[in-house]
Amino acid sequence: MELKCAIQTYDWGKFGMDSIVSALMKSANADFIVDEQKTYAELWMGTHENGPSYLKGTDISLQKYIEENTEVLGSDVVQIFGSNLPFLFKVLSINKALSIQVHPNKEKAIELHKLYSNIYKDPNHKPELAIALSPFEALCGFRPIDEIRDYLNNIPELLAVVGENNINRLFQATDSTINAALQQCFHSLMTCDSNEVTRQLRNLIDRLYNIDDSYRQWIKADLLKRLHADYPGDVGCFTIYFFNYIIMQPGEAIYIGPNVPHAYLSGDCIECMACSDNVVRAGLTPKPKDIPTLIQILSFECESPSARKLQPSREDVFTEVFRPPVSEFAVAKITLPPGRPFYNLKPRNSASILLLVSGKAEISSQIFSRGSVLFIPANNEVEIKVLCGCHPMLMFQAFPNI
């Protein structure tokens, strides 16, 4: 059954038809009017109360339909998650950086919800999977420690806000003390006087105009200037020297587990996550930051960018599946080449949501085009008849990972 889905117009989204979110909505909904002066940031597919999906052509929400027909979820899903779809499926279209943030693990989410329910509004964790639809930039996890040391040792402005004593401790740290030393450096950065942060960022930005190309590339000059232009004086601009800077090509994915610092910077992606709004912000935002909680829960594990990427498994010649180490969700990427007349979607033991990103198809005698979103009950066999088969068809299917 087809869904009518919600969009979010956050200010970091792309404008008008430059956004894949508005393009998908317009293609699937002829009455949708695109405002070229508005930012279209996210397409939400699921049951989250802040952007619920409805059965298209009705006023019945997907949540209500599931509650009245729990068998559509599949018995395994009901046993584990009750009468709830355990994931939120999204498309993101990013023009400027989202905030640097961390999501607590399940245990900490329960604790924070009990103590500060006005801030942390649910007791759930929020692991995330992002699959690039276009070249996609992100910060994710702490860099290898040698890279962090190199930046701290060679950027005077960074030394000024982190502190020479803290940096010396990091250089002298052993394997058993390095996490604590890194934590102290990062804590010092995040709690540095805001006027000093602003001054040192300005000094660094001014200095970027008089450096050679190799140093410009090493110091991430273009990225720093872009972030500083969007968030002037924000301490988050300095975090590019602590976190991995990752550029993904279409089809590549990263998995972001609990307590891993991250920020999406630009591009379009498919995203899937557990249903939660819990977020601890660290920078690149005018919103409140909870630095004590941030430092307490942050994972200071240092890994290479490649370690953050999630590799898919091949399900068949047309389908690869991204399975993160959580039960709430997995995502299948289905690519049908030109000339393929039909495809039988694999029956799954759980409900799923299918998004048609490109192409045109006939399913159960109905025509679906780019941007169409379908809810598929558990164990359903779906035959997809490809229309306009001169172009590839791209679909993504989200389902519980059980």
Phi and psi in degrees as a GROMACS rama.xvg file:
@    title "Ramachandran Plot"
@    xaxis  label "Phi"
@    yaxis  label "Psi"
@TYPE xy
-82.4173  146.635  GLU-2
-112.023  148.938  LEU-3
-103.408  118.938  LYS-4
-109.71  164.71  CYS-5
-95.3577  154.348  ALA-6
-121.619  155.868  ILE-7
-120.547  136.406  GLN-8
-110.742  48.2233  THR-9
-60.8857  153.68  TYR-10
-71.9421  -11.8778  ASP-11
-85.2806  -3.17879  TRP-12
-74.625  169.203  GLY-13
-81.0792  154.008  LYS-14
-84.231  140.795  PHE-15
48.3799  -135.775  GLY-16
-77.6445  -1.01525  MET-17
-69.8315  -18.851  ASP-18
-88.0462  132.253  SER-19
-67.0094  -24.2948  ILE-20
-63.8463  -50.335  VAL-21
-68.2378  -35.2844  SER-22
-63.6732  -42.7864  ALA-23
-65.9121  -44.1989  LEU-24
-62.7329  -43.2756  MET-25
-65.7307  -40.4077  LYS-26
-64.0633  -38.6248  SER-27
-91.7589  -12.4139  ALA-28
-136.232  98.935  ASN-29
-60.889  -26.4845  ALA-30
-86.7235  -0.17796  ASP-31
-78.1926  124.729  PHE-32
-103.433  124.053  ILE-33
-91.067  126.736  VAL-34
-97.0035  113.916  ASP-35
-66.7266  -13.4028  GLU-36
-94.5415  -0.796433  GLN-37
-105.365  148.31  LYS-38
-94.1778  130.346  THR-39
-112.935  103.749  TYR-40
-96.7098  -45.0106  ALA-41
-141.183  142.294  GLU-42
-107.384  124.461  LEU-43
-106.255  130.1  TRP-44
-125.977  107.349  MET-45
157.154  -152.169  GLY-46
-117.627  7.74695  THR-47
-59.7728  135.499  HIS-48
-64.8577  -21.4178  GLU-49
-83.4438  -4.2573  ASN-50
-169.041  61.821  GLY-51
-72.3218  147.829  PRO-52
-88.1352  152.536  SER-53
-124.598  153.179  TYR-54
-65.4542  124.194  LEU-55
-60.4052  134.961  LYS-56
84.6847  4.54156  GLY-57
-133.107  173.946  THR-58
-105.45  21.9239  ASP-59
-93.0782  119.878  ILE-60
-74.0918  154.438  SER-61
-61.1566  -37.0846  LEU-62
-61.3347  -45.1429  GLN-63
-64.1928  -42.185  LYS-64
-60.6763  -43.3506  TYR-65
-65.5377  -43.0416  ILE-66
-61.2138  -33.4634  GLU-67
-88.7799  -10.4227  GLU-68
-141.145  61.6774  ASN-69
-61.6471  -21.4978  THR-70
-63.2767  -20.6547  GLU-71
-66.883  -21.6415  VAL-72
-73.5391  -28.46  LEU-73
99.0549  141.661  GLY-74
-62.0416  -36.6491  SER-75
-65.9774  -39.2312  ASP-76
-65.9627  -45.0834  VAL-77
-61.1454  -40.5309  VAL-78
-63.1735  -37.0937  GLN-79
-90.5219  -42.4542  ILE-80
-114.966  0.611364  PHE-81
71.1106  -151.556  GLY-82
-90.595  49.0078  SER-83
-131.773  138.893  ASN-84
-75.6307  120.015  LEU-85
-82.6212  3.45487  PRO-86
-133.038  160.997  PHE-87
-120.353  126.824  LEU-88
-105.003  135.442  PHE-89
-140.732  160.61  LYS-90
-120.064  131.91  VAL-91
-115.285  141.45  LEU-92
-132.791  108.339  SER-93
-112.434  121.876  ILE-94
-98.1723  -36.8725  ASN-95
-138.013  160.815  LYS-96
-58.625  139.286  ALA-97
-79.1242  166.203  LEU-98
-64.1185  148.748  SER-99
-70.8714  128.219  ILE-100
-148.943  165.116  GLN-101
-137.614  143.97  VAL-102
-113.766  131.438  HIS-103
-70.8021  157.521  PRO-104
-72.6106  174.995  ASN-105
-59.0944  -47.0436  LYS-106
-60.7199  -45.8857  GLU-107
-70.0448  -33.9506  LYS-108
-62.3566  -40.1642  ALA-109
-62.6274  -44.7846  ILE-110
-63.1636  -47.8133  GLU-111
-64.2504  -37.1661  LEU-112
-64.9457  -38.4063  HIS-113
-67.4268  -39.8353  LYS-114
-82.7802  -38.126  LEU-115
-136.84  62.9852  TYR-116
-66.0537  -19.1952  SER-117
-73.5864  -21.3124  ASN-118
-103.156  -49.2254  ILE-119
-103.933  98.5514  TYR-120
-85.8449  -3.5605  LYS-121
-148.46  161.214  ASP-122
-95.5334  26.6342  PRO-123
-109.159  156.533  ASN-124
-83.9728  172.784  HIS-125
-142.205  61.5198  LYS-126
-63.8509  150.805  PRO-127
-135.681  148.369  GLU-128
-126.854  128.688  LEU-129
-121.888  127.365  ALA-130
-117.184  122.02  ILE-131
-69.0308  135.434  ALA-132
-101.962  -20.0781  LEU-133
-144.258  171.835  SER-134
-50.9985  128.694  PRO-135
-134.181  126.417  PHE-136
-104.367  140.583  GLU-137
-151.926  154.416  ALA-138
-101.838  136.104  LEU-139
-155.809  114.464  CYS-140
70.3258  162.746  GLY-141
-73.7342  141.235  PHE-142
-62.8047  163.218  ARG-143
-53.3962  140.338  PRO-144
-60.1402  -32.7128  ILE-145
-64.8085  -34.4937  ASP-146
-68.0497  -42.1935  GLU-147
-62.5455  -45.2491  ILE-148
-59.7516  -40.1486  ARG-149
-61.969  -44.4899  ASP-150
-65.2332  -44.8869  TYR-151
-62.0669  -32.3426  LEU-152
-81.8027  -18.5998  ASN-153
-123.813  3.9071  ASN-154
-120.202  100.802  ILE-155
-57.6675  -36.2614  PRO-156
-66.4092  -34.1958  GLU-157
-70.7045  -41.0766  LEU-158
-57.8117  -39.3444  LEU-159
-64.2501  -35.0839  ALA-160
-91.5393  -20.0669  VAL-161
-91.1788  -36.3775  VAL-162
102.3  130.944  GLY-163
-63.1685  -39.4165  GLU-164
-63.233  -41.5073  ASN-165
-64.6281  -40.2176  ASN-166
-67.5149  -40.9571  ILE-167
-59.9445  -40.8597  ASN-168
-62.8463  -38.2478  ARG-169
-66.2466  -38.1758  LEU-170
-69.9431  -28.8367  PHE-171
-91.0143  -6.04095  GLN-172
-67.6004  147.526  ALA-173
-98.5378  178.146  THR-174
-56.7177  -33.8903  ASP-175
-81.0342  -17.8487  SER-176
-116.197  -0.0269106  THR-177
-69.1621  -36.277  ILE-178
-63.8233  -41.8098  ASN-179
-65.1512  -38.6193  ALA-180
-67.8176  -40.3505  ALA-181
-65.9144  -40.7731  LEU-182
-58.4193  -42.6679  GLN-183
-65.3789  -40.9992  GLN-184
-61.1442  -46.0102  CYS-185
-69.3909  -38.8208  PHE-186
-60.7252  -41.9423  HIS-187
-62.8656  -41.03  SER-188
-61.3389  -49.4515  LEU-189
-70.2492  -21.7123  MET-190
-107.082  6.4776  THR-191
-62.7372  146.072  CYS-192
-52.7824  131.074  ASP-193
-63.166  -33.0041  SER-194
-66.6873  -36.9222  ASN-195
-68.9778  -39.7103  GLU-196
-59.9094  -47.3838  VAL-197
-59.6438  -43.6856  THR-198
-64.9547  -44.7535  ARG-199
-70.4462  -34.9808  GLN-200
-64.1384  -41.9744  LEU-201
-62.6517  -41.7285  ARG-202
-60.4834  -43.6912  ASN-203
-67.0621  -44.3888  LEU-204
-60.2945  -44.0685  ILE-205
-62.0768  -35.9911  ASP-206
-72.5837  -20.9792  ARG-207
-67.3366  -16.3196  LEU-208
-80.7909  -6.65254  TYR-209
-128.532  45.4974  ASN-210
-128.85  156.866  ILE-211
-81.4793  171.146  ASP-212
-63.9267  -39.2382  ASP-213
-66.6296  -40.7475  SER-214
-69.0395  -37.606  TYR-215
-59.211  -42.929  ARG-216
-68.5018  -43.2465  GLN-217
-62.9635  -40.457  TRP-218
-84.5363  1.38997  ILE-219
57.5627  49.0253  LYS-220
-60.4383  -46.0364  ALA-221
-65.0522  -41.437  ASP-222
-64.0548  -45.7222  LEU-223
-60.3732  -44.9103  LEU-224
-64.6016  -37.8969  LYS-225
-65.637  -46.022  ARG-226
-64.9731  -40.6696  LEU-227
-67.8849  -32.6603  HIS-228
-65.6066  -37.3154  ALA-229
-82.1609  -32.5032  ASP-230
-134.029  68.3132  TYR-231
-60.8081  132.774  PRO-232
75.9137  4.52527  GLY-233
-80.9547  130.97  ASP-234
-59.6628  -23.3272  VAL-235
-60.9393  -23.2133  GLY-236
-61.1266  -32.4349  CYS-237
-75.0124  -17.3535  PHE-238
-71.2291  -11.7342  THR-239
-63.9292  -16.1046  ILE-240
-92.4485  -5.07629  TYR-241
-107.117  -34.1906  PHE-242
-102.276  152.198  PHE-243
-63.4317  131.545  ASN-244
-99.1549  116.106  TYR-245
-117.887  131.935  ILE-246
-114.154  117.065  ILE-247
-101.828  143.443  MET-248
-94.1675  160.231  GLN-249
-50.7924  131.356  PRO-250
95.919  -15.7649  GLY-251
-83.923  154.257  GLU-252
-138.524  152.267  ALA-253
-125.422  144.047  ILE-254
-108.766  131.854  TYR-255
-117.197  105.551  ILE-256
-83.7244  179.395  GLY-257
-57.8726  143.376  PRO-258
71.8311  7.70801  ASN-259
-93.6206  121.007  VAL-260
-69.1461  141.217  PRO-261
-160.971  159.937  HIS-262
-156.187  130.831  ALA-263
-84.3546  133.928  TYR-264
-106.663  -42.1538  LEU-265
-166.329  157.956  SER-266
110.686  -175.586  GLY-267
-118.466  143.125  ASP-268
-153.225  157.925  CYS-269
-86.1204  137.416  ILE-270
-133.198  142.044  GLU-271
-136.938  143.637  CYS-272
-154.506  164.351  MET-273
-70.1859  154.082  ALA-274
-76.2481  98.8131  CYS-275
-159.031  153.605  SER-276
-113.636  7.85491  ASP-277
-71.1784  124.129  ASN-278
-148.914  136.883  VAL-279
-112.153  116.887  VAL-280
-93.0899  146.351  ARG-281
-121.352  -21.1211  ALA-282
170.196  179.622  GLY-283
55.4578  46.6869  LEU-284
-162.074  144.753  THR-285
-85.4546  -5.44218  PRO-286
-77.1124  162.189  LYS-287
-60.7099  144.939  PRO-288
-113.313  142.11  LYS-289
-112.192  80.0428  ASP-290
-66.0328  -42.2372  ILE-291
-57.9955  -44.3865  PRO-292
-67.2526  -40.1479  THR-293
-55.3088  -53.1279  LEU-294
-65.0423  -33.8976  ILE-295
-67.1245  -39.3482  GLN-296
-100.128  -14.2468  ILE-297
-60.9722  136.132  LEU-298
-85.5727  121.484  SER-299
-98.6273  20.7064  PHE-300
-67.9476  128.552  GLU-301
-99.387  124.036  CYS-302
-139.092  161.151  GLU-303
-74.9164  160.436  SER-304
-56.3346  -38.1452  PRO-305
-63.7835  -29.102  SER-306
-69.8391  -20.2722  ALA-307
-84.2077  -14.9628  ARG-308
-81.2154  143.299  LYS-309
-103.294  121.984  LEU-310
-88.6527  137.037  GLN-311
-82.7098  162.068  PRO-312
-105.358  148.923  SER-313
-87.3124  120.214  ARG-314
-91.6848  -40.7169  GLU-315
-154.63  -173.974  ASP-316
-63.3319  -22.4315  VAL-317
-107.107  -10.8572  PHE-318
-126.292  130.451  THR-319
-123.34  144.776  GLU-320
-119.967  129.623  VAL-321
-96.443  113.414  PHE-322
-117.35  99.1447  ARG-323
-75.052  167.195  PRO-324
-81.2765  48.196  PRO-325
-138.396  158.168  VAL-326
-90.2035  -14.6232  SER-327
-69.1822  -32.1628  GLU-328
-158.724  154.307  PHE-329
-144.177  162.2  ALA-330
-134.936  129.263  VAL-331
-99.7593  135.413  ALA-332
-107.347  118.775  LYS-333
-115.196  119.435  ILE-334
-122.466  114.225  THR-335
-102.308  124.529  LEU-336
-74.0262  161.622  PRO-337
-55.5403  138.393  PRO-338
93.1563  -10.0432  GLY-339
-77.2072  117.292  ARG-340
-79.4507  -28.139  PRO-341
-156.671  168.206  PHE-342
-152.452  132.843  TYR-343
-94.7494  113.604  ASN-344
-68.4337  132.524  LEU-345
-63.1881  127.003  LYS-346
-63.4257  136.823  PRO-347
-119.628  153.749  ARG-348
-80.8144  12.9602  ASN-349
-143.428  161.83  SER-350
-64.6242  155.953  ALA-351
-145.854  164.013  SER-352
-120.855  128.929  ILE-353
-112.929  128.331  LEU-354
-115.144  128.518  LEU-355
-94.8066  109.469  LEU-356
-87.0629  -36.0726  VAL-357
-149.27  151.305  SER-358
103.102  -177.745  GLY-359
-143.44  139.001  LYS-360
-144.061  156.425  ALA-361
-112.692  125.603  GLU-362
-132.739  122.579  ILE-363
51.5988  44.9237  SER-364
68.5288  10.2984  SER-365
-109.629  147.177  GLN-366
-97.1636  130.878  ILE-367
-126.378  138.889  PHE-368
-121.668  -177.182  SER-369
-49.4414  131.474  ARG-370
94.0452  -9.39376  GLY-371
-67.5532  140.726  SER-372
-126.433  127.381  VAL-373
-121.393  139.248  LEU-374
-96.6632  125.389  PHE-375
-115.938  115.722  ILE-376
-62.608  159.748  PRO-377
-57.9464  143.59  ALA-378
65.6313  14.2673  ASN-379
-81.1214  135.995  ASN-380
-92.4075  128.239  GLU-381
-124.929  120.014  VAL-382
-98.98  125.428  GLU-383
-104.645  115.595  ILE-384
-93.3247  121.383  LYS-385
-82.2428  126.589  VAL-386
-106.77  154.31  LEU-387
51.7301  55.5977  CYS-388
-74.8952  13.3794  GLY-389
-81.9192  -6.64799  CYS-390
-125.503  154.199  HIS-391
-64.2015  151.011  PRO-392
-111.563  131.311  MET-393
-121.099  126.457  LEU-394
-133.603  152.565  MET-395
-127.731  137.366  PHE-396
-126.609  121.938  GLN-397
-104.406  140.549  ALA-398
-158.658  158.338  PHE-399
-61.1074  143.79  PRO-400
-93.7429  65.4179  ASN-401
